[in-house]
Amino acid sequence: MAKNQAAYVCQSCGASYGRWVGRCEACGEWNSIVEELRPAATPGGLKGRSASRRIAFSGLAEAGDEPPRRASGLAEFDRVTGGGLVPGSAVLIGGDPGVGKSTLLLQVLASLTGQGARAAYISGEEAVAQIRLRARRLGLSDAPVALAVATSVRDILATLDTPEAPDVVVIDSIQTMYLDNLDSAPGTVAQVRGSAQELVRLAKARGFTLLLVGHVTKEGMIAGPKVLEHMVDAVLAFEGERGHQFRVLRANKNRFGPTDEIGVFEMTDGGLSEVANPSALFLSHRQADTAGAAVFAGIEGTRPVLVEVQALVSPSPFGTPRRSVVGWDSARLAMVLAVLEARCGLSLAGRDVYLNVAGGLRVSEPGADLAVAAALISASCDRPVPDDSVVFGEVGLGGEIRAVSQTNLRLKEAEKLGFRRAFLPPMKRRGAPGPSIGLTEVTHLQDLLRQLSPTQDEPVRAVPH
């Protein structure tokens, strides 16, 4: 019988080493190498083909039905999942501690049971009394959700591997589960990978939907091996700042729906409430005629979202000016600052720059470049951006403004919220009627600087739509 072999595995990325090292060469993490025992490989490999069977192929053109879905009743959650939960699928939900993952899933299960579905909530972190206390606070005590506390995957599989298995099962969290045939501790790479594999296999065999809660690292990545995200059908990230009441559920991966789709919730005393119009909520506390503020018309998945980009430029008391960013990429801010200085002559090298996306939303699309540039120019010149205008467009290294996708969708959302003007890249008109909103086409950052700078009187040419 072959003996188990010792291997040293990084708990951040899963890289394996033959001996212990202090720093992982793959991901650069320190003190993340843990010794794990692995069964030795079978000597000789696969000999002969007596036990093998041929696999069957099928064509792409063969007709097939869409996978059935089970709508949860929470419109924002169903939007992110692509219309509802698919039986036999596995969904991984990650987020910072205290952001509301368990609250969201408890509300989803309660809504599903109200439609006749059978649901089970298996926790490895909280006692049943704690879950009941949360349900009482949310007003869900009467929901017929089956509760259990367990960490042994063997016991969970024995309970669920029956014809009477629930329709939806929540495992909170996958990092607390363990397989008794592995010598490593719960939460290690081998345990997380093995536990998820067994649970996903049973979910697909029995046809129930599996919802896995995942911890995140300090960088915001889901803890455990990267293969965990490949094993599941959907990866959802629940984001939100502790100081804000808004929570954003974002689809980073979805085999049954669009990616980068978002759902917006508001954390209240009674739990998470859905936000049907995120743009109006993000702009609810916006102050008019404020220098350094610009409204960005963005796209999150298939939904247009308007948010306020705020900038503050102040003299730096130190030799090295500070650059502070909340809700946007700091590397893109450095690029926009460099373009403003090199191509437009706007000197910001010796001044502190603070940038914030109001409301706690994190913006990642490059279409926010022009809105950030408008906020920086406005803050530097102390002249407000027109209150009834929105801004969007990508900035190139030469200062040129590049087009972005779904322009009409952005403009329609802006018009619906009462905006009457838009600064945007040059459009390609195809004759189709669009929103009745005034368009100011900007081909270069110098055009925007002339519009907002008090030292220039030459206006930008406004193009009627």
Buried (B, 14 or more C-beta within 10 A) or exposed (E): EEEEEEBBBBBBBBBEBEEEBEEBEEBEBEEBBBBBEBEEEEEEEEEEEEEEEEEEEEEEEEEEEEBEBBBBBBEBBBBBBBBBBBBBBBBBBBBBEEBBBBBBBBBBBBBBBBEEBBBBBBBBBBEEEEBBEBBEEBEBEEBEBBBBBBBBBEEBBEBBEEEEBBBBBBBBBBBBBBBEEBBBEBBBBBBBBBBBBBBBEBBBEBEBBBBBBBBBBEEEBBBBBBEBBEBBBBBBBBBBBEEBBBBBBBBBBBEBBEBBBBBBBBBEEEBBBBBEBBBEBBBEEBEEEBBBBBBBBBBBBEBBBBBBBBBBBEEBEEEEBEBEBBBBBEEBBEBBBEBBEEBBEBEBEEBBBBBBBBBBBBBBBBBBBBBBBBBBBBBBBEBBBBBBBBBBBBBBEEBBBBEBEBBBBBBBBBBBBEBBBBBBBBBEEEEEEBBEBBBBBBBBBBBBBBBBBEEEEEEBEEEEB
